[in-house]
Amino acid sequence: MSTAETRHIVCPHCHTTNRVRADQLASHPDCGGCHRPLFEGEPLALDGTSFDKHVGRSQIPVVVDFWAPWCGPCLQMAPFFHEAAQQLEPAVRLAKLDTEAEGQIAARYGIRSIPTMIVFKEGREVARTSGARGAADITRWVRSVI
């Protein structure tokens, strides 16, 4: 099996990096460490430790919603972001980062307004957008930039 046929997928539960054949991504693969599903159709809550693992090690695009619990537009967008996760997985991992709890990461990426979504591919930012969006807009935007 060549590396072109596999993808590194970080487990949303134990944060172990798994090697999964690309043709098996849609077959609901489980983590080799904790044996829980690698994809559950919902955004992953990231913190300071898990952020770098998921963004840096995943070989599928990771879309991070930078948000805060006091932000009205962020709260309005949350169910739409969840719906987009159901539509985009397993080709893309959707995740959320609370900028109140993780201010250093928000500062590292120059987050000035929320909600802001950033698409990362193999650790590098490839696109960003700010402002609340509906599920169809999120899905369309992500697909247009990956």
MODELLER restraints for C-alpha pairs under 7 A, 6 or more apart:
rsr = mdl.restraints
at = mdl.atoms
rsr.add(forms.Gaussian(group=physical.xy_distance, feature=features.Distance(at['CA:5:A'], at['CA:21:A']), mean=5.67, stdev=0.5))
rsr.add(forms.Gaussian(group=physical.xy_distance, feature=features.Distance(at['CA:5:A'], at['CA:22:A']), mean=5.57, stdev=0.5))
rsr.add(forms.Gaussian(group=physical.xy_distance, feature=features.Distance(at['CA:6:A'], at['CA:19:A']), mean=6.27, stdev=0.5))
rsr.add(forms.Gaussian(group=physical.xy_distance, feature=features.Distance(at['CA:6:A'], at['CA:20:A']), mean=5.33, stdev=0.5))
rsr.add(forms.Gaussian(group=physical.xy_distance, feature=features.Distance(at['CA:6:A'], at['CA:21:A']), mean=4.11, stdev=0.5))
rsr.add(forms.Gaussian(group=physical.xy_distance, feature=features.Distance(at['CA:6:A'], at['CA:22:A']), mean=5.04, stdev=0.5))
rsr.add(forms.Gaussian(group=physical.xy_distance, feature=features.Distance(at['CA:7:A'], at['CA:19:A']), mean=5.66, stdev=0.5))
rsr.add(forms.Gaussian(group=physical.xy_distance, feature=features.Distance(at['CA:7:A'], at['CA:20:A']), mean=5.31, stdev=0.5))
rsr.add(forms.Gaussian(group=physical.xy_distance, feature=features.Distance(at['CA:7:A'], at['CA:21:A']), mean=6.18, stdev=0.5))
rsr.add(forms.Gaussian(group=physical.xy_distance, feature=features.Distance(at['CA:7:A'], at['CA:22:A']), mean=5.97, stdev=0.5))
rsr.add(forms.Gaussian(group=physical.xy_distance, feature=features.Distance(at['CA:7:A'], at['CA:59:A']), mean=5.37, stdev=0.5))
rsr.add(forms.Gaussian(group=physical.xy_distance, feature=features.Distance(at['CA:8:A'], at['CA:17:A']), mean=6.17, stdev=0.5))
rsr.add(forms.Gaussian(group=physical.xy_distance, feature=features.Distance(at['CA:8:A'], at['CA:18:A']), mean=5.46, stdev=0.5))
rsr.add(forms.Gaussian(group=physical.xy_distance, feature=features.Distance(at['CA:8:A'], at['CA:19:A']), mean=4.67, stdev=0.5))
rsr.add(forms.Gaussian(group=physical.xy_distance, feature=features.Distance(at['CA:8:A'], at['CA:20:A']), mean=6.33, stdev=0.5))
rsr.add(forms.Gaussian(group=physical.xy_distance, feature=features.Distance(at['CA:8:A'], at['CA:57:A']), mean=6.76, stdev=0.5))
rsr.add(forms.Gaussian(group=physical.xy_distance, feature=features.Distance(at['CA:8:A'], at['CA:58:A']), mean=5.31, stdev=0.5))
rsr.add(forms.Gaussian(group=physical.xy_distance, feature=features.Distance(at['CA:8:A'], at['CA:59:A']), mean=5.09, stdev=0.5))
rsr.add(forms.Gaussian(group=physical.xy_distance, feature=features.Distance(at['CA:9:A'], at['CA:17:A']), mean=5.62, stdev=0.5))
rsr.add(forms.Gaussian(group=physical.xy_distance, feature=features.Distance(at['CA:9:A'], at['CA:18:A']), mean=5.11, stdev=0.5))
rsr.add(forms.Gaussian(group=physical.xy_distance, feature=features.Distance(at['CA:9:A'], at['CA:19:A']), mean=6.33, stdev=0.5))
rsr.add(forms.Gaussian(group=physical.xy_distance, feature=features.Distance(at['CA:9:A'], at['CA:20:A']), mean=6.90, stdev=0.5))
rsr.add(forms.Gaussian(group=physical.xy_distance, feature=features.Distance(at['CA:9:A'], at['CA:58:A']), mean=4.98, stdev=0.5))
rsr.add(forms.Gaussian(group=physical.xy_distance, feature=features.Distance(at['CA:9:A'], at['CA:59:A']), mean=6.35, stdev=0.5))
rsr.add(forms.Gaussian(group=physical.xy_distance, feature=features.Distance(at['CA:10:A'], at['CA:16:A']), mean=5.53, stdev=0.5))
rsr.add(forms.Gaussian(group=physical.xy_distance, feature=features.Distance(at['CA:10:A'], at['CA:17:A']), mean=4.29, stdev=0.5))
rsr.add(forms.Gaussian(group=physical.xy_distance, feature=features.Distance(at['CA:10:A'], at['CA:18:A']), mean=5.95, stdev=0.5))
rsr.add(forms.Gaussian(group=physical.xy_distance, feature=features.Distance(at['CA:10:A'], at['CA:54:A']), mean=5.82, stdev=0.5))
rsr.add(forms.Gaussian(group=physical.xy_distance, feature=features.Distance(at['CA:10:A'], at['CA:57:A']), mean=6.91, stdev=0.5))
rsr.add(forms.Gaussian(group=physical.xy_distance, feature=features.Distance(at['CA:10:A'], at['CA:58:A']), mean=5.77, stdev=0.5))
rsr.add(forms.Gaussian(group=physical.xy_distance, feature=features.Distance(at['CA:11:A'], at['CA:17:A']), mean=6.31, stdev=0.5))
rsr.add(forms.Gaussian(group=physical.xy_distance, feature=features.Distance(at['CA:11:A'], at['CA:31:A']), mean=6.13, stdev=0.5))
rsr.add(forms.Gaussian(group=physical.xy_distance, feature=features.Distance(at['CA:11:A'], at['CA:38:A']), mean=5.32, stdev=0.5))
rsr.add(forms.Gaussian(group=physical.xy_distance, feature=features.Distance(at['CA:12:A'], at['CA:38:A']), mean=6.36, stdev=0.5))
rsr.add(forms.Gaussian(group=physical.xy_distance, feature=features.Distance(at['CA:12:A'], at['CA:44:A']), mean=6.45, stdev=0.5))
rsr.add(forms.Gaussian(group=physical.xy_distance, feature=features.Distance(at['CA:14:A'], at['CA:34:A']), mean=6.59, stdev=0.5))
rsr.add(forms.Gaussian(group=physical.xy_distance, feature=features.Distance(at['CA:15:A'], at['CA:50:A']), mean=6.83, stdev=0.5))
rsr.add(forms.Gaussian(group=physical.xy_distance, feature=features.Distance(at['CA:16:A'], at['CA:33:A']), mean=6.72, stdev=0.5))
rsr.add(forms.Gaussian(group=physical.xy_distance, feature=features.Distance(at['CA:18:A'], at['CA:31:A']), mean=6.48, stdev=0.5))
rsr.add(forms.Gaussian(group=physical.xy_distance, feature=features.Distance(at['CA:18:A'], at['CA:32:A']), mean=6.59, stdev=0.5))
rsr.add(forms.Gaussian(group=physical.xy_distance, feature=features.Distance(at['CA:25:A'], at['CA:90:A']), mean=6.12, stdev=0.5))
rsr.add(forms.Gaussian(group=physical.xy_distance, feature=features.Distance(at['CA:26:A'], at['CA:90:A']), mean=6.19, stdev=0.5))
rsr.add(forms.Gaussian(group=physical.xy_distance, feature=features.Distance(at['CA:28:A'], at['CA:37:A']), mean=6.63, stdev=0.5))
rsr.add(forms.Gaussian(group=physical.xy_distance, feature=features.Distance(at['CA:28:A'], at['CA:39:A']), mean=6.70, stdev=0.5))
rsr.add(forms.Gaussian(group=physical.xy_distance, feature=features.Distance(at['CA:29:A'], at['CA:37:A']), mean=6.07, stdev=0.5))
rsr.add(forms.Gaussian(group=physical.xy_distance, feature=features.Distance(at['CA:29:A'], at['CA:38:A']), mean=5.96, stdev=0.5))
rsr.add(forms.Gaussian(group=physical.xy_distance, feature=features.Distance(at['CA:30:A'], at['CA:36:A']), mean=5.21, stdev=0.5))
rsr.add(forms.Gaussian(group=physical.xy_distance, feature=features.Distance(at['CA:30:A'], at['CA:37:A']), mean=4.28, stdev=0.5))
rsr.add(forms.Gaussian(group=physical.xy_distance, feature=features.Distance(at['CA:30:A'], at['CA:38:A']), mean=5.29, stdev=0.5))
rsr.add(forms.Gaussian(group=physical.xy_distance, feature=features.Distance(at['CA:31:A'], at['CA:37:A']), mean=6.14, stdev=0.5))
rsr.add(forms.Gaussian(group=physical.xy_distance, feature=features.Distance(at['CA:31:A'], at['CA:38:A']), mean=5.81, stdev=0.5))
rsr.add(forms.Gaussian(group=physical.xy_distance, feature=features.Distance(at['CA:39:A'], at['CA:89:A']), mean=6.89, stdev=0.5))
rsr.add(forms.Gaussian(group=physical.xy_distance, feature=features.Distance(at['CA:39:A'], at['CA:90:A']), mean=6.44, stdev=0.5))
rsr.add(forms.Gaussian(group=physical.xy_distance, feature=features.Distance(at['CA:41:A'], at['CA:85:A']), mean=5.36, stdev=0.5))
rsr.add(forms.Gaussian(group=physical.xy_distance, feature=features.Distance(at['CA:41:A'], at['CA:86:A']), mean=4.20, stdev=0.5))
rsr.add(forms.Gaussian(group=physical.xy_distance, feature=features.Distance(at['CA:41:A'], at['CA:89:A']), mean=6.23, stdev=0.5))
rsr.add(forms.Gaussian(group=physical.xy_distance, feature=features.Distance(at['CA:42:A'], at['CA:82:A']), mean=5.39, stdev=0.5))
rsr.add(forms.Gaussian(group=physical.xy_distance, feature=features.Distance(at['CA:42:A'], at['CA:85:A']), mean=5.33, stdev=0.5))
rsr.add(forms.Gaussian(group=physical.xy_distance, feature=features.Distance(at['CA:42:A'], at['CA:86:A']), mean=6.19, stdev=0.5))
rsr.add(forms.Gaussian(group=physical.xy_distance, feature=features.Distance(at['CA:43:A'], at['CA:82:A']), mean=5.88, stdev=0.5))
rsr.add(forms.Gaussian(group=physical.xy_distance, feature=features.Distance(at['CA:43:A'], at['CA:85:A']), mean=6.03, stdev=0.5))
rsr.add(forms.Gaussian(group=physical.xy_distance, feature=features.Distance(at['CA:43:A'], at['CA:94:A']), mean=4.88, stdev=0.5))
rsr.add(forms.Gaussian(group=physical.xy_distance, feature=features.Distance(at['CA:43:A'], at['CA:95:A']), mean=4.63, stdev=0.5))
rsr.add(forms.Gaussian(group=physical.xy_distance, feature=features.Distance(at['CA:43:A'], at['CA:96:A']), mean=6.44, stdev=0.5))
rsr.add(forms.Gaussian(group=physical.xy_distance, feature=features.Distance(at['CA:44:A'], at['CA:94:A']), mean=6.39, stdev=0.5))
rsr.add(forms.Gaussian(group=physical.xy_distance, feature=features.Distance(at['CA:44:A'], at['CA:95:A']), mean=4.33, stdev=0.5))
rsr.add(forms.Gaussian(group=physical.xy_distance, feature=features.Distance(at['CA:44:A'], at['CA:96:A']), mean=6.05, stdev=0.5))
rsr.add(forms.Gaussian(group=physical.xy_distance, feature=features.Distance(at['CA:45:A'], at['CA:95:A']), mean=5.76, stdev=0.5))
rsr.add(forms.Gaussian(group=physical.xy_distance, feature=features.Distance(at['CA:45:A'], at['CA:96:A']), mean=4.96, stdev=0.5))
rsr.add(forms.Gaussian(group=physical.xy_distance, feature=features.Distance(at['CA:45:A'], at['CA:97:A']), mean=6.22, stdev=0.5))
rsr.add(forms.Gaussian(group=physical.xy_distance, feature=features.Distance(at['CA:46:A'], at['CA:95:A']), mean=6.56, stdev=0.5))
rsr.add(forms.Gaussian(group=physical.xy_distance, feature=features.Distance(at['CA:46:A'], at['CA:96:A']), mean=5.92, stdev=0.5))
rsr.add(forms.Gaussian(group=physical.xy_distance, feature=features.Distance(at['CA:46:A'], at['CA:97:A']), mean=5.28, stdev=0.5))
rsr.add(forms.Gaussian(group=physical.xy_distance, feature=features.Distance(at['CA:47:A'], at['CA:97:A']), mean=6.54, stdev=0.5))
rsr.add(forms.Gaussian(group=physical.xy_distance, feature=features.Distance(at['CA:47:A'], at['CA:102:A']), mean=6.68, stdev=0.5))
rsr.add(forms.Gaussian(group=physical.xy_distance, feature=features.Distance(at['CA:48:A'], at['CA:102:A']), mean=6.33, stdev=0.5))
rsr.add(forms.Gaussian(group=physical.xy_distance, feature=features.Distance(at['CA:55:A'], at['CA:62:A']), mean=6.17, stdev=0.5))
rsr.add(forms.Gaussian(group=physical.xy_distance, feature=features.Distance(at['CA:55:A'], at['CA:120:A']), mean=6.43, stdev=0.5))
rsr.add(forms.Gaussian(group=physical.xy_distance, feature=features.Distance(at['CA:55:A'], at['CA:122:A']), mean=6.70, stdev=0.5))
rsr.add(forms.Gaussian(group=physical.xy_distance, feature=features.Distance(at['CA:55:A'], at['CA:123:A']), mean=5.10, stdev=0.5))
rsr.add(forms.Gaussian(group=physical.xy_distance, feature=features.Distance(at['CA:56:A'], at['CA:122:A']), mean=5.65, stdev=0.5))
rsr.add(forms.Gaussian(group=physical.xy_distance, feature=features.Distance(at['CA:56:A'], at['CA:123:A']), mean=4.08, stdev=0.5))
rsr.add(forms.Gaussian(group=physical.xy_distance, feature=features.Distance(at['CA:57:A'], at['CA:122:A']), mean=6.49, stdev=0.5))
rsr.add(forms.Gaussian(group=physical.xy_distance, feature=features.Distance(at['CA:58:A'], at['CA:122:A']), mean=6.22, stdev=0.5))
rsr.add(forms.Gaussian(group=physical.xy_distance, feature=features.Distance(at['CA:59:A'], at['CA:122:A']), mean=5.65, stdev=0.5))
rsr.add(forms.Gaussian(group=physical.xy_distance, feature=features.Distance(at['CA:60:A'], at['CA:91:A']), mean=6.32, stdev=0.5))
rsr.add(forms.Gaussian(group=physical.xy_distance, feature=features.Distance(at['CA:60:A'], at['CA:92:A']), mean=5.67, stdev=0.5))
rsr.add(forms.Gaussian(group=physical.xy_distance, feature=features.Distance(at['CA:60:A'], at['CA:93:A']), mean=6.98, stdev=0.5))
rsr.add(forms.Gaussian(group=physical.xy_distance, feature=features.Distance(at['CA:60:A'], at['CA:121:A']), mean=6.69, stdev=0.5))
rsr.add(forms.Gaussian(group=physical.xy_distance, feature=features.Distance(at['CA:61:A'], at['CA:92:A']), mean=5.04, stdev=0.5))
rsr.add(forms.Gaussian(group=physical.xy_distance, feature=features.Distance(at['CA:61:A'], at['CA:93:A']), mean=6.30, stdev=0.5))
rsr.add(forms.Gaussian(group=physical.xy_distance, feature=features.Distance(at['CA:61:A'], at['CA:119:A']), mean=6.61, stdev=0.5))
rsr.add(forms.Gaussian(group=physical.xy_distance, feature=features.Distance(at['CA:61:A'], at['CA:120:A']), mean=5.57, stdev=0.5))
rsr.add(forms.Gaussian(group=physical.xy_distance, feature=features.Distance(at['CA:61:A'], at['CA:121:A']), mean=4.69, stdev=0.5))
rsr.add(forms.Gaussian(group=physical.xy_distance, feature=features.Distance(at['CA:62:A'], at['CA:92:A']), mean=5.87, stdev=0.5))
rsr.add(forms.Gaussian(group=physical.xy_distance, feature=features.Distance(at['CA:62:A'], at['CA:93:A']), mean=4.72, stdev=0.5))
rsr.add(forms.Gaussian(group=physical.xy_distance, feature=features.Distance(at['CA:62:A'], at['CA:94:A']), mean=5.79, stdev=0.5))
rsr.add(forms.Gaussian(group=physical.xy_distance, feature=features.Distance(at['CA:62:A'], at['CA:119:A']), mean=5.77, stdev=0.5))
rsr.add(forms.Gaussian(group=physical.xy_distance, feature=features.Distance(at['CA:62:A'], at['CA:120:A']), mean=5.16, stdev=0.5))
rsr.add(forms.Gaussian(group=physical.xy_distance, feature=features.Distance(at['CA:62:A'], at['CA:121:A']), mean=6.56, stdev=0.5))
rsr.add(forms.Gaussian(group=physical.xy_distance, feature=features.Distance(at['CA:63:A'], at['CA:93:A']), mean=6.24, stdev=0.5))
rsr.add(forms.Gaussian(group=physical.xy_distance, feature=features.Distance(at['CA:63:A'], at['CA:94:A']), mean=4.80, stdev=0.5))
rsr.add(forms.Gaussian(group=physical.xy_distance, feature=features.Distance(at['CA:63:A'], at['CA:95:A']), mean=6.03, stdev=0.5))
rsr.add(forms.Gaussian(group=physical.xy_distance, feature=features.Distance(at['CA:63:A'], at['CA:117:A']), mean=6.53, stdev=0.5))
rsr.add(forms.Gaussian(group=physical.xy_distance, feature=features.Distance(at['CA:63:A'], at['CA:118:A']), mean=5.58, stdev=0.5))
rsr.add(forms.Gaussian(group=physical.xy_distance, feature=features.Distance(at['CA:63:A'], at['CA:119:A']), mean=4.39, stdev=0.5))
rsr.add(forms.Gaussian(group=physical.xy_distance, feature=features.Distance(at['CA:63:A'], at['CA:120:A']), mean=6.22, stdev=0.5))
rsr.add(forms.Gaussian(group=physical.xy_distance, feature=features.Distance(at['CA:64:A'], at['CA:94:A']), mean=6.06, stdev=0.5))
rsr.add(forms.Gaussian(group=physical.xy_distance, feature=features.Distance(at['CA:64:A'], at['CA:95:A']), mean=4.76, stdev=0.5))
rsr.add(forms.Gaussian(group=physical.xy_distance, feature=features.Distance(at['CA:64:A'], at['CA:96:A']), mean=5.30, stdev=0.5))
rsr.add(forms.Gaussian(group=physical.xy_distance, feature=features.Distance(at['CA:64:A'], at['CA:97:A']), mean=6.72, stdev=0.5))
rsr.add(forms.Gaussian(group=physical.xy_distance, feature=features.Distance(at['CA:64:A'], at['CA:117:A']), mean=5.42, stdev=0.5))
rsr.add(forms.Gaussian(group=physical.xy_distance, feature=features.Distance(at['CA:64:A'], at['CA:118:A']), mean=5.33, stdev=0.5))
rsr.add(forms.Gaussian(group=physical.xy_distance, feature=features.Distance(at['CA:64:A'], at['CA:119:A']), mean=6.51, stdev=0.5))
rsr.add(forms.Gaussian(group=physical.xy_distance, feature=features.Distance(at['CA:65:A'], at['CA:95:A']), mean=6.20, stdev=0.5))
rsr.add(forms.Gaussian(group=physical.xy_distance, feature=features.Distance(at['CA:65:A'], at['CA:96:A']), mean=4.62, stdev=0.5))
rsr.add(forms.Gaussian(group=physical.xy_distance, feature=features.Distance(at['CA:65:A'], at['CA:97:A']), mean=6.13, stdev=0.5))
rsr.add(forms.Gaussian(group=physical.xy_distance, feature=features.Distance(at['CA:65:A'], at['CA:115:A']), mean=6.54, stdev=0.5))
rsr.add(forms.Gaussian(group=physical.xy_distance, feature=features.Distance(at['CA:65:A'], at['CA:116:A']), mean=5.83, stdev=0.5))
rsr.add(forms.Gaussian(group=physical.xy_distance, feature=features.Distance(at['CA:65:A'], at['CA:117:A']), mean=4.46, stdev=0.5))
rsr.add(forms.Gaussian(group=physical.xy_distance, feature=features.Distance(at['CA:65:A'], at['CA:118:A']), mean=6.78, stdev=0.5))
rsr.add(forms.Gaussian(group=physical.xy_distance, feature=features.Distance(at['CA:66:A'], at['CA:96:A']), mean=6.05, stdev=0.5))
rsr.add(forms.Gaussian(group=physical.xy_distance, feature=features.Distance(at['CA:66:A'], at['CA:97:A']), mean=5.00, stdev=0.5))
rsr.add(forms.Gaussian(group=physical.xy_distance, feature=features.Distance(at['CA:66:A'], at['CA:98:A']), mean=6.17, stdev=0.5))
rsr.add(forms.Gaussian(group=physical.xy_distance, feature=features.Distance(at['CA:66:A'], at['CA:99:A']), mean=6.12, stdev=0.5))
rsr.add(forms.Gaussian(group=physical.xy_distance, feature=features.Distance(at['CA:66:A'], at['CA:114:A']), mean=6.35, stdev=0.5))
rsr.add(forms.Gaussian(group=physical.xy_distance, feature=features.Distance(at['CA:66:A'], at['CA:115:A']), mean=5.60, stdev=0.5))
rsr.add(forms.Gaussian(group=physical.xy_distance, feature=features.Distance(at['CA:66:A'], at['CA:116:A']), mean=5.21, stdev=0.5))
rsr.add(forms.Gaussian(group=physical.xy_distance, feature=features.Distance(at['CA:66:A'], at['CA:117:A']), mean=6.09, stdev=0.5))
rsr.add(forms.Gaussian(group=physical.xy_distance, feature=features.Distance(at['CA:67:A'], at['CA:74:A']), mean=5.73, stdev=0.5))
rsr.add(forms.Gaussian(group=physical.xy_distance, feature=features.Distance(at['CA:67:A'], at['CA:97:A']), mean=6.25, stdev=0.5))
rsr.add(forms.Gaussian(group=physical.xy_distance, feature=features.Distance(at['CA:67:A'], at['CA:98:A']), mean=5.22, stdev=0.5))
rsr.add(forms.Gaussian(group=physical.xy_distance, feature=features.Distance(at['CA:67:A'], at['CA:99:A']), mean=5.75, stdev=0.5))
rsr.add(forms.Gaussian(group=physical.xy_distance, feature=features.Distance(at['CA:67:A'], at['CA:114:A']), mean=5.54, stdev=0.5))
rsr.add(forms.Gaussian(group=physical.xy_distance, feature=features.Distance(at['CA:67:A'], at['CA:115:A']), mean=5.00, stdev=0.5))
rsr.add(forms.Gaussian(group=physical.xy_distance, feature=features.Distance(at['CA:68:A'], at['CA:74:A']), mean=6.81, stdev=0.5))
rsr.add(forms.Gaussian(group=physical.xy_distance, feature=features.Distance(at['CA:68:A'], at['CA:98:A']), mean=5.15, stdev=0.5))
rsr.add(forms.Gaussian(group=physical.xy_distance, feature=features.Distance(at['CA:68:A'], at['CA:99:A']), mean=5.53, stdev=0.5))
rsr.add(forms.Gaussian(group=physical.xy_distance, feature=features.Distance(at['CA:68:A'], at['CA:100:A']), mean=5.82, stdev=0.5))
rsr.add(forms.Gaussian(group=physical.xy_distance, feature=features.Distance(at['CA:73:A'], at['CA:115:A']), mean=6.99, stdev=0.5))
rsr.add(forms.Gaussian(group=physical.xy_distance, feature=features.Distance(at['CA:73:A'], at['CA:132:A']), mean=5.72, stdev=0.5))
rsr.add(forms.Gaussian(group=physical.xy_distance, feature=features.Distance(at['CA:74:A'], at['CA:114:A']), mean=6.87, stdev=0.5))
rsr.add(forms.Gaussian(group=physical.xy_distance, feature=features.Distance(at['CA:74:A'], at['CA:115:A']), mean=5.33, stdev=0.5))
rsr.add(forms.Gaussian(group=physical.xy_distance, feature=features.Distance(at['CA:74:A'], at['CA:132:A']), mean=6.55, stdev=0.5))
rsr.add(forms.Gaussian(group=physical.xy_distance, feature=features.Distance(at['CA:77:A'], at['CA:132:A']), mean=5.53, stdev=0.5))
rsr.add(forms.Gaussian(group=physical.xy_distance, feature=features.Distance(at['CA:77:A'], at['CA:133:A']), mean=6.21, stdev=0.5))
rsr.add(forms.Gaussian(group=physical.xy_distance, feature=features.Distance(at['CA:77:A'], at['CA:134:A']), mean=6.65, stdev=0.5))
rsr.add(forms.Gaussian(group=physical.xy_distance, feature=features.Distance(at['CA:80:A'], at['CA:134:A']), mean=5.38, stdev=0.5))
rsr.add(forms.Gaussian(group=physical.xy_distance, feature=features.Distance(at['CA:80:A'], at['CA:135:A']), mean=4.35, stdev=0.5))
rsr.add(forms.Gaussian(group=physical.xy_distance, feature=features.Distance(at['CA:81:A'], at['CA:135:A']), mean=6.04, stdev=0.5))
rsr.add(forms.Gaussian(group=physical.xy_distance, feature=features.Distance(at['CA:83:A'], at['CA:135:A']), mean=5.96, stdev=0.5))
rsr.add(forms.Gaussian(group=physical.xy_distance, feature=features.Distance(at['CA:84:A'], at['CA:135:A']), mean=5.23, stdev=0.5))
rsr.add(forms.Gaussian(group=physical.xy_distance, feature=features.Distance(at['CA:84:A'], at['CA:138:A']), mean=6.48, stdev=0.5))
rsr.add(forms.Gaussian(group=physical.xy_distance, feature=features.Distance(at['CA:84:A'], at['CA:139:A']), mean=5.59, stdev=0.5))
rsr.add(forms.Gaussian(group=physical.xy_distance, feature=features.Distance(at['CA:85:A'], at['CA:94:A']), mean=5.68, stdev=0.5))
rsr.add(forms.Gaussian(group=physical.xy_distance, feature=features.Distance(at['CA:88:A'], at['CA:139:A']), mean=6.99, stdev=0.5))
rsr.add(forms.Gaussian(group=physical.xy_distance, feature=features.Distance(at['CA:99:A'], at['CA:106:A']), mean=5.73, stdev=0.5))
rsr.add(forms.Gaussian(group=physical.xy_distance, feature=features.Distance(at['CA:113:A'], at['CA:130:A']), mean=6.85, stdev=0.5))
rsr.add(forms.Gaussian(group=physical.xy_distance, feature=features.Distance(at['CA:114:A'], at['CA:130:A']), mean=6.44, stdev=0.5))
rsr.add(forms.Gaussian(group=physical.xy_distance, feature=features.Distance(at['CA:114:A'], at['CA:131:A']), mean=6.53, stdev=0.5))
rsr.add(forms.Gaussian(group=physical.xy_distance, feature=features.Distance(at['CA:115:A'], at['CA:130:A']), mean=5.76, stdev=0.5))
rsr.add(forms.Gaussian(group=physical.xy_distance, feature=features.Distance(at['CA:115:A'], at['CA:131:A']), mean=5.36, stdev=0.5))
rsr.add(forms.Gaussian(group=physical.xy_distance, feature=features.Distance(at['CA:115:A'], at['CA:132:A']), mean=6.14, stdev=0.5))
rsr.add(forms.Gaussian(group=physical.xy_distance, feature=features.Distance(at['CA:116:A'], at['CA:128:A']), mean=6.99, stdev=0.5))
rsr.add(forms.Gaussian(group=physical.xy_distance, feature=features.Distance(at['CA:116:A'], at['CA:129:A']), mean=5.67, stdev=0.5))
rsr.add(forms.Gaussian(group=physical.xy_distance, feature=features.Distance(at['CA:116:A'], at['CA:130:A']), mean=4.14, stdev=0.5))
rsr.add(forms.Gaussian(group=physical.xy_distance, feature=features.Distance(at['CA:116:A'], at['CA:131:A']), mean=6.23, stdev=0.5))
rsr.add(forms.Gaussian(group=physical.xy_distance, feature=features.Distance(at['CA:117:A'], at['CA:128:A']), mean=5.49, stdev=0.5))
rsr.add(forms.Gaussian(group=physical.xy_distance, feature=features.Distance(at['CA:117:A'], at['CA:129:A']), mean=5.45, stdev=0.5))
rsr.add(forms.Gaussian(group=physical.xy_distance, feature=features.Distance(at['CA:117:A'], at['CA:130:A']), mean=6.28, stdev=0.5))
rsr.add(forms.Gaussian(group=physical.xy_distance, feature=features.Distance(at['CA:118:A'], at['CA:125:A']), mean=6.68, stdev=0.5))
rsr.add(forms.Gaussian(group=physical.xy_distance, feature=features.Distance(at['CA:118:A'], at['CA:127:A']), mean=5.75, stdev=0.5))
rsr.add(forms.Gaussian(group=physical.xy_distance, feature=features.Distance(at['CA:118:A'], at['CA:128:A']), mean=4.27, stdev=0.5))
rsr.add(forms.Gaussian(group=physical.xy_distance, feature=features.Distance(at['CA:118:A'], at['CA:129:A']), mean=6.70, stdev=0.5))
rsr.add(forms.Gaussian(group=physical.xy_distance, feature=features.Distance(at['CA:119:A'], at['CA:125:A']), mean=5.86, stdev=0.5))
rsr.add(forms.Gaussian(group=physical.xy_distance, feature=features.Distance(at['CA:119:A'], at['CA:126:A']), mean=5.70, stdev=0.5))
rsr.add(forms.Gaussian(group=physical.xy_distance, feature=features.Distance(at['CA:119:A'], at['CA:127:A']), mean=5.24, stdev=0.5))
rsr.add(forms.Gaussian(group=physical.xy_distance, feature=features.Distance(at['CA:119:A'], at['CA:128:A']), mean=6.23, stdev=0.5))
rsr.add(forms.Gaussian(group=physical.xy_distance, feature=features.Distance(at['CA:120:A'], at['CA:126:A']), mean=5.70, stdev=0.5))
rsr.add(forms.Gaussian(group=physical.xy_distance, feature=features.Distance(at['CA:127:A'], at['CA:145:A']), mean=6.68, stdev=0.5))
